[in-house]
């Protein structure tokens, strides 16, 4: 398992975002050299966990529970074949492009060591939005991405550190439950009857997903 690239974005004005100022940092490019990764602070205040990376819409992105976004190169390769176009590392707005790791099959609360120091914890999958669709320029992209069900993973920073392309990635903790990123994604998008199953992941789950699971479960028991 290896980190192929660390991808950073700068604010750019585009016509396809809901941000009040019309800017987005989704267009991420591989960085040269080491990048420092730390917990950015709570959602709405904190942005990206990566130094030099821009998160413009902190209403829905960034913060401690979405500090880093990771995507498997293997999933990008699958989309390349389907779309018939090249998708370079960072094409989906991911911070980390990894190989040899089933990112969407990771369990909520699973911890990865990237490089010598950085430890990350899986919190949830990425929900596609209008900005993502506009960035890719593909028709029905939100629906197609959702149907595929391989969203990549958001992660929180457990131990800060510096990383660079070529660093090894190691799974240092795997929880005993079976709540994967793919399951969490399906539960909050197309199969809400799965929401009660998310409770097994406990506090490792993204707070919004945990609240949704609790609310749904309580309603079912009413």
Secondary structure as GFF3:
##gff-version 3
##sequence-region A 1 222
A	DSSP	beta_strand	2	9	.	.	.	ID=ss1
A	DSSP	beta_strand	12	13	.	.	.	ID=ss2
A	DSSP	beta_strand	23	24	.	.	.	ID=ss3
A	DSSP	beta_strand	28	30	.	.	.	ID=ss4
A	DSSP	beta_strand	35	37	.	.	.	ID=ss5
A	DSSP	three_ten_helix	64	66	.	.	.	ID=ss6
A	DSSP	beta_strand	68	72	.	.	.	ID=ss7
A	DSSP	alpha_helix	73	83	.	.	.	ID=ss8
A	DSSP	beta_strand	96	99	.	.	.	ID=ss9
A	DSSP	beta_strand	111	114	.	.	.	ID=ss10
A	DSSP	beta_strand	118	125	.	.	.	ID=ss11
A	DSSP	alpha_helix	130	136	.	.	.	ID=ss12
A	DSSP	alpha_helix	141	148	.	.	.	ID=ss13
A	DSSP	beta_strand	153	159	.	.	.	ID=ss14
A	DSSP	beta_strand	161	163	.	.	.	ID=ss15
A	DSSP	beta_strand	169	173	.	.	.	ID=ss16
A	DSSP	alpha_helix	181	188	.	.	.	ID=ss17
A	DSSP	three_ten_helix	192	204	.	.	.	ID=ss18
A	DSSP	alpha_helix	207	221	.	.	.	ID=ss19
###
